[in-house]
Amino acid sequence: MDGIGVSVSIEVYRDAWGVPHLRAADPDELAFAQGRVTARDRAWQLEVERHRAQGTTAAFLGAAELGWDTFARRSRLADTARRCFERLERDDAPTAAWVRAYVAGVNDALAEGARRAPEFDETGLAPGRWEPWTPLAVWLSTHILFAGFPTKLWREEVAGRLGEEWTELFATDGPGTAGSNGWMVAGERTASGAALIAGDPHRFIEAPGVYQQIRLACDAYDVVGIAVPGIPGLAHFGHAGPVAWAITNAMADYQDLYRERLRRLPDGRVEAYGPEGWRPAAAHTETIEVAGGEPVVVEVVETERGPVIIGLDDGAGDGSSAWEAVSLRYPPRVTGELGFGVLPALLRARTVADVDAALDGWVEPVNVVLAADTRGGLLHRVAGHVPVRARANSLRIVPAWDPAHAWEAAPAPLPRAEVRGHAVMANARGLAAPLGVEFAPPHRAARIDALLGASAGWTPETTTAVHRDTDNASAARLLAAVARAGGAEADDAGADDAATGGTGAGARLSPGAAAVRDRLLAWDRRMDADSTDAGLYAAVRGAVVRRLAAHEAFAALREPAPYPEVFRPWLALGPRVAYALETLLVAGPVPAGDVDRIVREALDEVGAGEPPAAWGVTHRLAPWQALPDPDDAQWPGLGGDHDCVLSSSSVPGWTDRSARASAARYVWDLADRERSGWIVPLGASGVPGDPHHRDQLPLWLRGDLAPVTTDWQYLTKEQG
């Protein structure tokens, strides 16, 4: 098929949850089988991702996708994928052939999968054809925003509008950044004497899900794990029997924004001003087709730093003057390497040393990795490509014409650490600290570390319970501010304030506000879905966030930033205040007296209204779907919160709906692979109406895992 010589050795089995278990004679045939089963199960998802990578989604989803399509074109995602695949063919022909086999499998079953997926008829989309470089393009489009380079745009706005001294005021794991939990317990602290690896990636929840449970077995290896649909192998989470691995986002900074000076010559050519003066820039136009609208022509320009992603609409000059724009520099575009050679090497790994050696070739995204093997080997390291350059590059937009901001030829060395008893990775400042600027608050990492330290007899079952933890340590500062508001020890001062209309920290609270205060101070800080106290806390927090964002100190930041819509999640004041609330309660341009007043007003507002419902009534799942489902009421309530181990993020002050949560959960048992477990939010199938479309949702909501079944006799073989 497609010239790769695939035989009839391929067998497809399913477990009770519809998870595909694939068996073939060799790795290439197995890659073909993985591509084929993915196309049958998730044709619509695969085609949406292919079009996103190419910047062609507006052609069937409409004008709302123009912002992404324009960014995908201008950042050269598809062209970068082509370059990376060409280099892969030159430098690693066996891996290139393996990727081709996967693509051949996708193409072999895509039409069949499309016939099962009603979304194709709804949009009039015909299944297309995958190219050998398409998986690389899908990988790039999925991860191009992982390093959060738009945060540099936000810092630029804060510096210019609020003041240089406040540039890092809002530093936090922001609303546009993906994170994860991950932990490993060494055999000395487990009941079996063998290591356990567990965790959950926090991603925007999508329907179909962004992760795919799968098993890949051939003469060379037999691995269960969680794949990214459209990508061969198991890049992030896998259990090969003798060795297992998992990753989290390292929160490294490895993409730069350059302020470019551009000019257009009378003949239409574009030049960019760099360290050596005016130099030619590559420029061409592309046409984006729009369903129900007129085509849109966009100019694509690339300087010696990288593709220009902001500011081209102002570039119609005649050569008499220059204009400014912003270019993006990211490693695969510079080096032509994406690290796909690591993927088959991981599948072949048998020891921690094998995993370690494979990951030396990883590029993007930059991850923290945990791995363990049955010999007692343990691994905790960072993998990926982080360029060495000036510190200013990591903070703001830097001038393209200043040679001080060039990248050095060799990337930064990658940290690693010895594992003592257990290791935790949860996006906090730690192992990867030398490689980044902003990290997640320490709460998830600290909580997991404390829980793991409480036992020396961990099992897969008790490890699964860690996933469910809803303690919200980030509530402490707001609760401290609530405690200051109208406490009994300040009643006398409060009486004086009340007589003069005062609103200081000692002012007496209204009966309703006092009741809210007392309930919150007695609350156990757990964000359980059925907790009305958690709902009360969320209501007060939201009222505080809205008032802080409306404070005159932030007036200059309320005007929309002059950047494309695709970057809006990083640039909106409300979400920035919501995620930096802990800091803003004790630091920043809002005076302490005003913070106390805001907290009092929030207590009054909540105390005067209807009692808030249980947290899960408003904190409901809100998955992204390329075609939104009109039945919004179908999505259930959730426990957890942004900084809980059970992480489920909303935007306090604006919505309690959760678009980001655990996109998968897993426990890998090195003593017995069949005691491992895994779960995804919805199901193994992306086809509406399929029995396995959303059958895992009830388990996911409870924090349970589906069993990993590896005995072929307990699996059901597909016919045909």
BELCOR-V521581 format. One record per helix or strand. SS is the DSSP state (@ for helix, = for strand). FROM is the first residue (numbers start at 0). LEN is the number of residues. If there is no record, write none. Layout:
ss: [SS,SS]
from: [FROM,FROM]
len: [LEN,LEN]
This chain:
ss: [=,=,@,@,@,@,@,@,@,@,@,=,@,=,=,=,=,=,=,=,=,=,=,=,=,@,=,@,@,@,=,=,=,@,=,@,=,=,=,=,@,=,@,=,@,=,@,@,@,=,@,@,@,@,@,@,@,=,=,@,=,=,=,=,=,=,@,=,@,=,@,=]
from: [10,19,26,57,62,76,92,117,133,149,163,178,186,189,195,205,211,221,236,242,254,269,276,295,306,311,322,330,340,351,366,377,386,390,397,402,410,415,421,427,432,439,442,457,459,470,472,487,510,525,531,551,564,572,580,591,614,619,623,631,636,640,646,648,654,664,672,676,696,705,711,715]
len: [4,4,28,4,12,15,24,6,10,12,3,7,3,1,9,1,6,6,3,7,10,5,12,7,4,3,8,5,8,8,7,6,1,4,2,3,1,1,4,1,3,1,10,1,7,1,12,12,12,1,19,6,7,7,4,17,4,2,1,3,1,1,1,3,8,5,3,3,6,2,3,2]
